[in-house]
């Protein structure tokens, strides 16, 4: 069997048994349960589906109209939770994957056997990726399960969009996994890379835009009177700056993509055709892929060229 | 097939400004037990890790079982077993799972693999603990499991880094037994140690590394003879009467513990000349012995008296 796959199986076997993973999942289930409980009546009373705008600009600089069904609402709520849980899960899986092996000496044992370094890093990523995909699928099933349990309608179109949303969630988590992996090749001490990674995984989804907003306010100057002609120019400039800042924010791209996937058309009062939705979100998808591949490439280079003692 | 199991040529490795290995060259012949001796920090582990490609040498060439490790790093690893010093095994995996994982890198059929794991776990005394997670093991048990993983591919060449450190006496005996067994089977063992008695007991040849440089290499008696040539031959003589002044060529120094005895340090083995000289003086030689240096003497002198 391919050595990478052997490493992947081992990583998967170990990762699902770690306290870290179990704690993250337990927190997720608790929060999901809380959200489900507190929105149950809102979901039941939604009535017919409608197109409406999402109020996610301040938090993640995301705009757009979505086609609100009970499933869409539940998916978006779950997504809000996963912006943090996914980031924490990704980082916590990857942030000590390499340096802990070096520190504990298992790397020395491993490389006494016929395996290349790239096979090890690929195997680790593959193992964690399988776990991330499984977890994302589980969160998707939870959403679907809740809708069905409440006896609410779920169309095939919504289900497919949910599946796509799940894949985007997995991609978002993999971005953080890749970043965590990079940190584990950057820092010698696993504790340091883990702390830095977790701080970033919490900071970026929650505080990034607050800080970006404050900086942008300094750049664009004070807000003019809202009814004045200068206001529109000021607002356009501010929004452009916010979006520029969010080019580097994976949470922005993730949420924007999900919003496009569940996008709604006011005229048809239905979902935007999937092809259109994906073309709108192409840039976000491309940037998420770059954010996934770039840290992984850096990790690759560092791991392949460093001494492992 | 090459008759050289390991060939290290002018190996240099630095960490920052610190040169850990400085132009080390040696060969380990197939079928021999080679003891790599040196104090802590001498460069033993760096040399071993370079051989395995775990650290990347600055320069030099390494061949293992006829394969250039820079060109074909995995070919040799398929045929060697490595026991690292101060390493751990995957704590979240059981002893069985650990061995299964390492065995998965070799083309071993499933049944054969299970048979080998069973045999090894019994051999290292971990059969009863095979389903326990390795993190619950004592240090000695972990070291035994490490030993088992080194043997999982039935290697032709064993590379052991300080194999008995951290082991209980029973475990240390087991390691020595395995080394001897491999020796009997004509396989090659390269092991590092700072335990002199262990090296003296097990090795066919030794290499002594000090501060990154190889100070001595060869068969034990060759190393000792070389040492004696450098440091002088120590001859103890005892006669039936007072020993006169010894005016013989090659004598470096003389010590007189008593009237009838002397300890002569000479540049060569002058026992015959000494005996003839004393007889010519009318003395009967009661005893005449040459003191062979122990490996400890050689080691201490090489390490602490070298520069």
Interface residues (C-beta under 8 A of the other chain):
Chain A: X1 X3 X6 X10 X13 X14 X17 X18 X104 X105 X106 X107 X108 X109 X111 X112 X113 X114 X115 X116 X305 X307 X308 X309
Chain B: X15 X45 X46 X49 X52 X53 X54 X55 X56 X73 X74 X77 X78 X80 X81 X82 X83 X84 X86 X87 X88 X89 X90 X92 X93 X97 X101 X102 X104 X105 X106 X146 X149 X150 X153 X159
